[in-house]
Amino acid sequence: ILHRDVAVKHFLLGMAKAPIFAFLIAVIGCSEGFKVGGSAQSVGTRTTSAVVQSIFVVILLDAVAALFYMEMGW
């Protein structure tokens, strides 16, 4: 059913974005992790910050990629 409903090029373009998003999420998580202080509250604050930043970056880059793919006719 997947091969019938989704074109191979769309599947491959989506799969190409996944490692980029994963890398950015890891970088954001690590950078926020290095800022953690010595308390559980600091861990919670930095975790929340990392999640919010990651969601924002993924949505933003996915929108930019969609515009790029549209302009390229992919």
C-alpha positions in Angstrom: 0.0 0.0 0.0 2.9 2.4 0.8 4.4 2.1 -2.7 1.0 2.7 -4.3 0.2 5.8 -2.3 3.6 7.5 -1.9 6.0 8.2 -4.8 9.5 6.8 -4.4 11.0 10.3 -4.8 8.9 11.7 -2.0 9.8 8.8 0.3 13.5 9.3 -0.4 13.3 13.0 0.1 11.6 12.5 3.4 14.2 9.9 4.4 17.0 12.3 3.5 15.7 14.9 5.9 15.5 12.5 8.9 19.3 12.3 9.6 19.6 16.1 9.4 16.8 16.5 11.9 18.2 13.9 14.1 21.6 15.6 14.1 20.1 19.0 14.9 18.1 17.5 17.8 21.2 15.8 19.2 23.2 19.1 19.0 20.5 21.1 20.7 20.1 18.4 23.4 23.8 18.3 24.0 24.2 22.0 24.1 21.4 22.4 26.6 22.8 19.5 28.6 26.1 21.2 29.0 24.3 24.2 30.6 22.7 22.1 33.4 23.6 23.2 36.9 23.7 21.2 40.0 19.9 20.7 40.7 17.0 18.7 39.5 15.2 21.9 38.6 18.0 22.9 36.3 17.7 19.6 34.5 14.0 20.0 34.1 14.4 23.6 32.8 17.1 22.6 30.3 15.1 19.6 29.1 12.1 21.7 28.5 14.2 24.3 26.6 15.8 21.5 24.5 12.5 20.1 23.5 11.0 23.5 22.6 14.0 24.5 20.6 14.1 21.1 18.8 10.4 21.3 17.8 10.9 24.8 16.6 14.0 24.0 14.5 12.4 20.8 13.0 9.2 22.7 12.0 11.2 25.6 10.6 13.6 23.5 8.6 10.8 21.2 7.3 9.0 24.3 6.0 12.1 25.6 4.4 12.7 22.2 2.8 9.2 22.0 1.6 9.5 25.4 -0.1 12.9 24.3 -1.6 11.5 21.0 -2.9 8.5 22.9 -4.4 10.6 25.4 -6.2 12.9 22.6 -7.5 9.8 20.7 -8.7 10.6 17.7 -6.6 
